[in-house]
Amino acid sequence: MKVCLLGAESTGKSTLAHALAGHFNAQGRTAVVVGEVLREWCAREGRTPRPEEQLPIAQEQEARVAAAALAADVVIADTSALMVAIYSAMLFADGTLYQFALAQQRLYDATLVTGLDIPWVADGLQRDGPHVREPVDALVRSALQRGDIPYRVVYGSGAERLENALVALGQLGRTPQPATWTWACDKCSDPECEHRLFRRLL
C-alpha cells in the first residue's frame, strides 16, 4: 500500500507520516517513510532549485517511493512530485510538471491532504510563511480535483490526527468512502468555505 501525504508547509505531514509508519509497524507490517527530496536538496545545496532543476527533483521523489515499495508492505510518502509541480508553477509560472506529477499521483493507493488547523512553525530552512498556506492548500486541492484523484483531508493534532488519518484509510474497521464518493453539498470541497468554518470553531 502506498499512501501519499500532501499539504501546505507546516501542516504536520512529516509528523503524521512517522506516526502512520509507527502504527503499521506495531501491527507487524513493514512500513517506511519516504522523506521530501526537495527539502533534502535545499539543505544540501543551501538554496532553492532553479526551474531546470525542478523535474529531476520530482522524478527522484517518485523513484524513491517506487524503490521503497519493493521492500515494504506500506510506504508513506511525505509529499510527492505534485508538490514540486505546484511550487514550480507558483515560483516560475511553469506548469509543465503537472502532467508527470498527476500521472504519478494516480499510482498511490491513497492520498491524504493535511488540514490547516495546526499553527505554522518556522523551521529555518525553506518555509515561506503562514501567508502561503491557504494559497498552496487551494492549489493542492485544485490539482487533485483536476486530475480526478480522490483524496481525504485530515484534521486534528497528535493522536487525534493519526486516528483521523487511519479512519480515512479504513484502518479502524470503519467503512472508508469509496473512490466514487462525492461531496454532500457543492460547497464542502471549497477550501475557503472550509477555512471559514474552521476559523469560527477556533
Residue pairs with C-beta under 8 A, 6 or more apart in sequence:
1 73
1 74
1 75
1 109
1 110
2 65
2 69
2 74
2 75
2 77
2 107
2 108
2 109
2 110
3 20
3 74
3 75
3 76
3 77
3 108
3 109
3 110
3 111
3 112
3 169
4 77
4 79
4 80
4 105
4 108
4 110
4 111
4 112
5 13
5 16
5 17
5 76
5 77
5 78
5 79
5 112
5 113
5 114
6 13
6 79
6 80
6 82
6 83
6 111
6 112
6 113
6 114
6 140
6 144
6 151
7 13
7 113
7 114
7 115
7 136
7 137
7 140
8 114
8 116
8 132
8 133
8 134
8 136
8 137
8 140
9 120
9 126
9 127
9 128
9 132
9 133
9 136
10 118
10 119
10 120
10 121
10 123
10 127
10 130
10 133
11 114
11 115
11 116
11 118
11 133
11 137
12 114
12 118
12 157
12 161
13 78
13 79
13 114
14 35
14 36
14 78
16 112
16 114
16 154
16 161
16 162
16 165
17 33
17 76
17 77
17 78
18 33
18 76
19 161
19 162
19 165
20 31
20 74
20 76
20 162
20 165
20 166
21 31
21 32
21 33
21 74
21 76
22 31
23 31
23 162
23 166
23 171
24 30
24 31
24 73
24 74
25 31
29 73
29 74
30 71
30 72
30 73
30 74
31 72
31 73
31 74
31 75
31 76
32 68
32 71
32 72
32 74
32 75
32 76
33 76
33 77
33 78
34 61
34 64
34 65
34 68
34 75
34 76
34 77
34 78
35 78
36 61
36 78
36 79
36 83
37 57
37 60
37 61
37 64
38 49
38 57
38 61
38 79
38 83
38 84
38 87
38 126
39 125
39 126
41 49
41 53
41 57
42 48
42 49
42 125
42 126
43 125
48 91
48 126
49 57
51 88
51 92
51 94
54 84
54 85
54 87
54 88
54 92
54 94
54 97
55 96
55 97
55 100
57 84
58 81
58 84
58 85
58 97
58 100
58 101
59 81
59 100
61 77
61 79
61 80
61 81
61 84
62 80
62 81
62 104
65 75
65 77
65 80
68 75
69 75
77 108
80 101
80 104
80 105
80 108
81 97
81 100
81 101
81 104
81 105
82 98
82 101
82 102
82 104
82 105
82 140
82 143
82 144
83 140
84 97
84 101
85 95
85 97
85 98
85 100
85 101
85 102
85 143
86 136
86 139
86 140
86 143
88 94
88 95
88 96
88 97
89 95
89 97
89 98
89 139
90 135
90 136
90 139
98 143
101 143
102 143
102 146
102 147
102 149
105 111
105 144
105 147
105 149
106 147
106 149
110 152
110 168
110 169
111 144
111 149
111 150
111 151
111 152
112 151
112 152
112 153
112 154
112 165
112 168
112 169
113 137
113 140
113 141
113 144
113 151
113 152
113 153
113 154
114 153
114 154
115 153
115 154
115 155
115 198
116 133
116 134
116 137
116 195
116 198
117 155
117 156
117 157
117 198
117 202
118 157
120 127
120 129
120 130
120 133
134 191
134 195
137 191
138 191
138 192
141 151
141 189
141 191
144 151
145 189
150 177
150 179
150 181
152 168
152 177
153 194
154 161
154 164
154 165
154 168
155 161
155 164
155 198
156 163
156 164
163 172
166 172
167 174
167 176
168 176
169 176
170 176
183 189
187 193
188 194
